[in-house]
Amino acid sequence: MKPVSFEYHAPETVEEAVALLAELAPKNGRVLAGGQSLVPAMAFRLARPAHLIDINNIAALGELSVGAEELTIGASVRHAAFHQPVIAGPLGRLLSDVVRHIAHDPIRRRGTFCGSIAHADPASEWCCVTATLGATIVARAASGTRQIPAADFFTGVMTTALAEDELLAQVKLPLLPADTRTGFVEFSRRGGDFAIAMALTTYRVENGRIADPRLGIGGAESQPRRIAEAERVLQGSIPSAECFAAAAMEAARAVAPMSDPMISADYRRDLIASLVRRALEQAI
Ligand SMILES: Cc1cc2nc3c(=O)[nH]c(=O)nc-3n(C[C@H](O)[C@H](O)[C@H](O)COP(=O)(O)OP(=O)(O)OC[C@H]3O[C@@H](n4cnc5c(N)ncnc54)[C@H](O)[C@@H]3O)c2cc1C
């Protein structure tokens, strides 16, 4: 199938892009970033935008910068930018570890980090990272700028707090202290496939006990999220096989997994238990 016909717009500044969005979003206008989700959907006619606003010519959106407290990822930064650590320390290592799970090399060279966040596939690795680390999403519109905490951003399967006239301009990931340990594990049937479920953890060990634990899951529910029940088990505990197993059990209990004709909710729940345990072990 071929896409339905559409008008193509190629703004060169963010101001032009948001002005176009204000005018064209109500007329079925959509942002085009890497095109790795939108273009296949158009080819299948699952998406039928009347206008495409291509953001690839906007130099300012290619920014990848490190500030005192955060890593800022602009809207046209590709997945492949993370193949090598973009920053020394645990955050850079985590991102380069996670990126190899996303699709295949040609897709990683076109698809963007922020496009994944805007698309909000429940099985997106970057969405899991964004939710677990507590990132801030910067949305630009002709009427102004909003900073949206990740916990409020993902609202359902491929549904977000972004308004139709807003451009997702940046994601700001908080830097991780140098002694942070990280673990990321996912399960998919074949390398490059979307994951059935995934688990991400970060924590530090202070005086032999776990401090500042974060435990997030993706792929299992309609949106990625942190599991507070499991984090409570970890906080202040001595890292051990027993503690990790207890946290994994809590996570499996807390999760409300999706079910589909191929994969049952019970299977996803079992997966979460083992992926959480393995992520915690990997981090130690
Ligand atoms: C075979 C295949 C396998 C894949 N496997 C994986 C995988 O394992 N894990 C994974 O996470 N992804 C996977 N993907 C998806 C890929 O990562 C996409 O790159 C990503 O989902 C979307 O990013 P994009 O830049 O290509 O966005 P596009 O396809 O350009 O856009 C996607 C949607 O987001 C909107 N959008 C994009 N950017 C913005 C913005 N800045 N502001 C507002 N709206 C915006 C668009 O309007 C559109 O609705 C796979 C894709 C393919 C084709």
The ligand as an SDF file (V2000), in Angstrom:
LIG
                    3D

 53 58  0  0  0  0  0  0  0  0999 V2000
   11.1400   -2.9840   12.4970 C   0  0  0  0  0  0  0  0  0  0  0  0
   11.0850   -1.9860   13.6260 C   0  0  0  0  0  0  0  0  0  0  0  0
   11.4690   -2.3950   14.8870 C   0  0  0  0  0  0  0  0  0  0  0  0
   11.4280   -1.4970   15.9530 C   0  0  0  0  0  0  0  0  0  0  0  0
   11.8110   -1.9290   17.2000 N   0  0  0  0  0  0  0  0  0  0  0  0
   11.7900   -1.0660   18.2330 C   0  0  0  0  0  0  0  0  0  0  0  0
   12.1990   -1.4750   19.5400 C   0  0  0  0  0  0  0  0  0  0  0  0
   12.6270   -2.5990   19.7590 O   0  0  0  0  0  0  0  0  0  0  0  0
   12.1070   -0.5570   20.5400 N   0  0  0  0  0  0  0  0  0  0  0  0
   11.6560    0.7310   20.3180 C   0  0  0  0  0  0  0  0  0  0  0  0
   11.5840    1.5100   21.2600 O   0  0  0  0  0  0  0  0  0  0  0  0
   11.2790    1.1390   19.0910 N   0  0  0  0  0  0  0  0  0  0  0  0
   11.3420    0.2750   18.0520 C   0  0  0  0  0  0  0  0  0  0  0  0
   10.9460    0.7140   16.8090 N   0  0  0  0  0  0  0  0  0  0  0  0
   10.4290    2.1120   16.6520 C   0  0  0  0  0  0  0  0  0  0  0  0
   11.5750    3.0950   16.4620 C   0  0  0  0  0  0  0  0  0  0  0  0
   12.3690    3.1420   17.6430 O   0  0  0  0  0  0  0  0  0  0  0  0
   11.0770    4.5250   16.1660 C   0  0  0  0  0  0  0  0  0  0  0  0
   12.2210    5.2320   15.8210 O   0  0  0  0  0  0  0  0  0  0  0  0
   10.4070    5.3000   17.2900 C   0  0  0  0  0  0  0  0  0  0  0  0
    9.3060    4.6230   17.8160 O   0  0  0  0  0  0  0  0  0  0  0  0
    9.8140    6.6270   16.8120 C   0  0  0  0  0  0  0  0  0  0  0  0
   10.7920    7.5470   16.5840 O   0  0  0  0  0  0  0  0  0  0  0  0
   10.8580    8.3310   15.2200 P   0  0  0  0  0  0  0  0  0  0  0  0
   11.8470    9.4100   15.4250 O   0  0  0  0  0  0  0  0  0  0  0  0
   11.1190    7.3780   14.1040 O   0  0  0  0  0  0  0  0  0  0  0  0
    9.3860    8.9820   15.1340 O   0  0  0  0  0  0  0  0  0  0  0  0
    8.3200    9.1080   13.9090 P   0  0  0  0  0  0  0  0  0  0  0  0
    8.0790    7.7680   13.3090 O   0  0  0  0  0  0  0  0  0  0  0  0
    8.7780   10.1950   13.0250 O   0  0  0  0  0  0  0  0  0  0  0  0
    7.0670    9.5930   14.7430 O   0  0  0  0  0  0  0  0  0  0  0  0
    6.3590    8.7220   15.5870 C   0  0  0  0  0  0  0  0  0  0  0  0
    5.1720    9.4640   16.2060 C   0  0  0  0  0  0  0  0  0  0  0  0
    5.6250   10.4210   17.1640 O   0  0  0  0  0  0  0  0  0  0  0  0
    5.2860   11.7570   16.7310 C   0  0  0  0  0  0  0  0  0  0  0  0
    6.4770   12.5690   17.0080 N   0  0  0  0  0  0  0  0  0  0  0  0
    7.7640   12.2390   16.7120 C   0  0  0  0  0  0  0  0  0  0  0  0
    8.6050   13.1760   17.1540 N   0  0  0  0  0  0  0  0  0  0  0  0
    7.8280   14.1210   17.7360 C   0  0  0  0  0  0  0  0  0  0  0  0
    8.1170   15.3550   18.3890 C   0  0  0  0  0  0  0  0  0  0  0  0
    9.3790   15.7900   18.5430 N   0  0  0  0  0  0  0  0  0  0  0  0
    7.0860   16.0870   18.8750 N   0  0  0  0  0  0  0  0  0  0  0  0
    5.7990   15.6580   18.7240 C   0  0  0  0  0  0  0  0  0  0  0  0
    5.4760   14.4960   18.1250 N   0  0  0  0  0  0  0  0  0  0  0  0
    6.4730   13.7440   17.6350 C   0  0  0  0  0  0  0  0  0  0  0  0
    4.9370   11.6520   15.2710 C   0  0  0  0  0  0  0  0  0  0  0  0
    4.0210   12.6430   14.8740 O   0  0  0  0  0  0  0  0  0  0  0  0
    4.3470   10.2600   15.1970 C   0  0  0  0  0  0  0  0  0  0  0  0
    3.0210   10.2900   15.6420 O   0  0  0  0  0  0  0  0  0  0  0  0
   10.9880   -0.1580   15.7310 C   0  0  0  0  0  0  0  0  0  0  0  0
   10.6280    0.2670   14.4350 C   0  0  0  0  0  0  0  0  0  0  0  0
   10.6650   -0.6390   13.4010 C   0  0  0  0  0  0  0  0  0  0  0  0
   10.2780   -0.1620   12.0200 C   0  0  0  0  0  0  0  0  0  0  0  0
  1  2  1  0
  2  3  1  0
  2 52  2  0
  3  4  2  0
  4  5  1  0
  4 50  1  0
  5  6  2  0
  6  7  1  0
  6 13  1  0
  7  8  2  0
  7  9  1  0
  9 10  1  0
 10 11  2  0
 10 12  1  0
 12 13  2  0
 13 14  1  0
 14 15  1  0
 14 50  1  0
 15 16  1  0
 16 17  1  0
 16 18  1  0
 18 19  1  0
 18 20  1  0
 20 21  1  0
 20 22  1  0
 22 23  1  0
 23 24  1  0
 24 25  2  0
 24 26  1  0
 24 27  1  0
 27 28  1  0
 28 29  2  0
 28 30  1  0
 28 31  1  0
 31 32  1  0
 32 33  1  0
 33 34  1  0
 33 48  1  0
 34 35  1  0
 35 36  1  0
 35 46  1  0
 36 37  1  0
 36 45  1  0
 37 38  2  0
 38 39  1  0
 39 40  1  0
 39 45  2  0
 40 41  1  0
 40 42  2  0
 42 43  1  0
 43 44  2  0
 44 45  1  0
 46 47  1  0
 46 48  1  0
 48 49  1  0
 50 51  2  0
 51 52  1  0
 52 53  1  0
M  END
$$$$
